[in-house]
Amino acid sequence: MTYRSPLSERYASPAMQALWGERRRIGLWRRLWLALMEVERELGLEIPERALTELRAHLDDADLDRAAELEKRLRHDVMAHIHHLGEQAPAARAFLHLGATSAYVTDNADLILMRDGLELLLGRIAAVLVALAKLARRDCALPCLAYTHFQPAQLTTVGKRVTLWMQEFLLDAEELLGRLAALQFRGVKGTTGTQASFLELFDGDDDKVRELDSRVALKMGFTRVFPVTGQTYPRKLDAQVLAALAGVAQSAAKLATDLRLLQHEGEMLEPFESDQVGSSAMAYKRNPMRAERMTGLARFVIELSGNAWHTAAEQWLERTLDDSANRRLVLPEAFLASDAILVLATNVAAGLEVREPVIRRHVAAQLPFLATERLLMRGVKAGGDRQRLHEVIRTHALAVAQAVAERGAPNDLLERLARDPAFAALHVAVRPDELDPAAYVGRAPRQVEEFLDQVVPPLLHRIEAVTPAAATAELTV
């Protein structure tokens, strides 16, 4: 009877939902409290081993209902969980959160979640690339119409077009890898970032306070720690990460939009299952619903990026709390929606239907127009004026196009040009046996092979090095 986000109900994967789920978050809080206590004890604070033992026994069994009950009374989520954990591990109660502020668990946990989320998304991007690579290699030499302004231009190949989609995702992978490498831990900084509380705990021993900061970070898997913070880490980092996710969304939206156009032309269709219904009214329809969903979700992620920049810009001095409610929405939803987009993209890429007969018909219909570029080059080589020849081609081409469209007349453009005095005097023409589409695709097939063999594998290996095996596809192209 209550609202639930479609990202959880319909779109995001179980893996990404579990990553951002409340139980995972609270488990991270408890691990952060444990790491803090362990290092404080290592550095000389009198914390009994029993306190650590009890805490280790309750890392993943938080009673969320009990914590919610405590929060209603205390009006503070972190304190509610401190009290609840103290109930479960009474020997640790006196030492929980010692010297820390709420941002110690909330901010550091968010950084861990973003790190793990970026790794999961990199695995998703790898899966998209692998699926697209198979299509690109199979159809690397299949000629098709290229479009500029969505008007027929020259020829390209189906495989070459697929590499254009892949290249955008490669740029995204580079960006996400860079974000991962640059990700820093907030660490152990205290209430306003001065570490005053920890300096007090360690009797003014500056070296121990610095050691506490770095050791806790290492326990949580971070080698880099922000050298200075206020109460929170800089919200600019959130905005930078969400900008990278917006880039992923843009690439997927470009792929999806191209597919929607190509499905209209009948050249390439997204997967359609045997019992799938395209329209509740028009039973004959086969709508590109997956591509449309990708486009819609991408728009959502792109807009969330702007939200994060506003949050970063509007922080006051060492901290303000107007970021809290906003980030609870924006961070998880950006990752869940990006995950949903990439799952869809992999599904679509792996099941794309290429209709070669339709592609060949479209190429044949346009080939006389496309051959005029070759004729223009020949005419100039034979001594003709490029601008005059261009005008002759333009005049005849427009007339032929109108006759074909309005009266169904045959496309006799090349015959007209051969008879025109401007070309006849130069003794140049395009012979019928030269109208092989493969002769008009330039280096496209070799570009595809070079891209798949030289550009993609090194990037996939870099992804594989940082991505959990469960999230990574079989990275061969």
Secondary structure, 3 states (H helix, E strand, C coil): CCCCCHHHHHHCCHHHHHHCCHHHHHHHHHHHHHHHHHHHHHCCCCCCHHHHHHHHCCCCCCCHHHHHHHHHHHCCHHHHHHHHHHHHCHHHHHHCCCCCCHHHHHHHHHHHHHHHHHHHHHHHHHHHHHHHHHHHHHCCCCEEEEEECCEEEEEEEHHHHHHHHHHHHHHHHHHHHHHHHHCCECCCCCCCCCCHHHHHHCCCCHHHHHHHHHHHHHHCCCCCECCCCCCCCCCHHHHHHHHHHHHHHHHHHHHHHHHHHHHHHCCEECCCCCCCCCCCCCCCCCCCHHHHHHHHHHHHHHHHHHHHHHHHHCCCCCCCHHHHHHHHHHHHHHHHHHHHHHHHHHHHHHCCEECHHHHHHHHHHHHHHHCHHHHHHHHHHCCCCHHHHHHHHHHHHHHHHHHHHHHCCCCCHHHHHHHCHHHHCCCCCCCHHHCCHHHHCCCHHHHHHHHHHHHHHHHHHHHHHHCCHHHCCCCCC
